[in-house]
Amino acid sequence: MLRTTTALLALSILLSSAGVSAAAESYTLDPTHTYPHFAISHLGFSSMHGRFDRTSGRFTIDRAARTGSVEAIIETASLSTGLQKRDDHLRSPDFFNTAEFPQAIYKSIAVRFNGDTPAMVEGNLTLLGVTRPVTLTIIAFKCGVNPMNKRAMCGIDAIANLKRSDFGMKYALPGVGDDLKLTLEVEAYKD
């Protein structure tokens, strides 16, 4: 009887731990509702804003195990500030050099949770062929059913602060600021 109880307890623990690892969910970014944008000082007088119109990627989350992963790819040539002449200059080798480096890629190393909710993502950003650590602070995270199409989805707002000079983008410093605020507003559908 004791052996049977011990065996059942062991099986119960094994199944419950298998259930925890099975709780991981994968999501694919919806490119029509994912909006990476940035702000940077312009001559110390104002902030200049821009966005990237093409982004892809995916993330996984396991709330029970408090783990996750993120990969996002931003097509740098899709940059838009609302002024074609400025956009062309920002795509040039002075700034994003989109002909040689058409993508900025972010890959997570770790996801930190506050309770059951992801709060921070530590990872590496590759921009202009240079990879540096960048931390995303999650300021909003919500999962549920999209009321329009009835599909499971998550929405995430996250911010990161980085120095463009860390990636070799030094043109027009200090007139064009070094400190860049990157904001990611993401919607993703469950796979």
C-alpha positions in Angstrom: 0.0 0.0 0.0 2.8 2.4 0.9 4.6 1.6 -2.4 1.4 2.2 -4.4 0.8 5.6 -2.6 4.5 6.6 -3.2 4.2 5.6 -6.9 1.0 7.6 -7.3 2.5 10.6 -5.6 5.6 10.4 -7.9 3.3 10.0 -11.0 1.2 13.0 -9.8 4.3 15.2 -9.4 5.6 14.1 -12.8 2.3 14.8 -14.6 1.9 18.2 -12.9 5.4 19.2 -13.8 4.8 18.0 -17.4 1.6 20.2 -17.4 3.7 23.2 -16.4 6.1 22.8 -19.3 3.1 22.2 -21.6 1.7 25.6 -20.6 4.1 27.4 -22.9 2.2 29.4 -25.6 3.6 30.8 -28.8 2.5 34.0 -30.5 3.3 35.6 -33.8 3.4 39.3 -34.1 0.6 40.9 -36.2 2.5 43.2 -38.5 -0.6 45.4 -39.1 -0.9 46.1 -35.3 2.7 46.2 -34.3 4.2 49.7 -34.1 7.8 50.3 -33.2 8.7 53.9 -33.0 11.4 56.2 -31.6 12.0 59.6 -30.2 15.3 61.5 -30.2 16.4 65.0 -29.4 16.8 67.4 -32.4 19.3 70.2 -31.7 18.2 70.1 -28.0 15.0 72.1 -28.9 12.5 69.3 -29.5 12.0 65.6 -30.0 12.0 64.1 -33.5 9.8 61.1 -33.8 9.9 58.3 -36.3 8.4 54.8 -36.8 9.1 51.6 -38.6 6.2 50.3 -40.7 7.3 46.6 -41.2 8.0 44.4 -38.3 7.8 40.6 -37.8 8.6 38.2 -35.0 7.3 35.9 -32.3 7.3 35.3 -28.6 6.6 32.5 -26.2 5.3 32.7 -22.7 4.9 30.2 -19.9 3.3 32.0 -17.0 3.4 28.9 -14.7 7.2 28.5 -15.2 7.7 32.3 -15.5 9.7 32.0 -18.6 9.5 33.3 -22.1 11.4 34.3 -25.2 11.1 37.1 -27.8 12.4 37.7 -31.3 11.5 40.8 -33.3 12.8 41.9 -36.7 12.4 45.5 -37.7 12.8 46.3 -41.4 14.9 49.5 -41.1 14.1 50.7 -44.7 10.4 51.0 -43.6 11.4 54.0 -41.5 9.1 57.0 -41.7 9.2 60.4 -40.0 6.7 62.1 -42.3 9.3 64.0 -44.4 10.7 62.1 -47.4 14.0 64.0 -47.5 14.7 63.3 -43.9 13.7 59.7 -44.3 16.1 59.3 -47.2 18.9 60.7 -45.1 18.1 58.5 -42.1 18.2 55.5 -44.5 21.7 56.5 -45.7 25.1 55.4 -44.3 25.0 58.5 -42.0 22.3 56.8 -39.9 20.6 53.4 -40.4 22.5 52.4 -43.6 19.5 50.3 -44.7 21.1 49.1 -48.0 23.8 47.3 -46.1 21.9 46.6 -42.9 18.2 46.1 -43.8 17.1 44.7 -40.4 17.4 45.4 -36.7 17.0 42.2 -34.8 16.1 41.8 -31.1 16.5 38.4 -29.4 15.8 37.9 -25.7 18.1 36.2 -23.2 15.7 36.3 -20.3 12.2 37.4 -19.4 11.6 38.7 -15.9 8.2 38.4 -14.3 6.3 40.4 -11.6 4.0 37.7 -10.3 2.4 36.0 -13.4 3.0 39.0 -15.7 6.1 39.6 -17.7 7.7 42.9 -16.6 11.1 43.0 -18.3 12.9 41.4 -21.2 16.7 41.3 -21.3 18.2 40.7 -24.7 20.5 41.7 -27.5 19.7 44.2 -30.3 21.7 43.9 -33.5 21.7 47.2 -35.4 24.2 48.2 -38.1 26.0 44.9 -37.6 26.7 45.7 -34.0 25.1 43.7 -31.1 24.5 45.3 -27.7 22.4 44.4 -24.7 19.1 46.2 -24.5 16.4 45.8 -21.8 12.8 46.2 -22.7 10.6 47.4 -19.8 7.0 46.1 -20.3 4.5 48.8 -19.3 1.4 47.0 -20.4 0.6 43.3 -21.0 -2.8 41.8 -21.7 -3.9 38.5 -23.3 -7.4 37.6 -24.2 -9.8 37.0 -27.1 -9.9 39.5 -29.9 -13.6 40.6 -29.9 -13.6 41.1 -33.7 -12.2 37.8 -35.0 -12.5 35.7 -31.8 -8.8 34.6 -31.9 -6.6 34.4 -28.8 -4.1 37.3 -28.7 -1.8 39.4 -26.5 -1.0 43.1 -26.5 2.2 44.5 -25.2 3.7 48.0 -24.8 7.4 48.1 -24.0 10.1 50.8 -23.9 13.8 50.7 -24.2 16.4 53.5 -23.9 19.7 53.1 -25.8 22.5 55.2 -27.2 22.8 55.2 -30.9 26.6 55.7 -30.7 26.8 52.3 -29.1 25.9 50.9 -32.5 28.3 53.1 -34.4 25.7 55.7 -35.4 27.6 58.8 -34.6 26.6 61.2 -37.4 25.5 64.7 -36.2 26.3 64.1 -32.5 25.5 66.0 -30.3 23.1 68.0 -32.5 21.0 65.0 -33.1 20.8 63.3 -29.7 22.6 60.1 -28.7 19.9 58.9 -26.3 17.1 57.2 -28.3 13.8 56.1 -26.7 12.4 53.1 -28.5 8.7 52.2 -27.9 7.2 48.9 -29.1 3.4 48.6 -29.3 2.7 45.0 -30.2 -0.3 42.8 -30.9 0.3 39.1 -31.5 -1.9 36.1 -32.2 -1.6 32.7 -30.6 -0.1 30.1 -32.9 
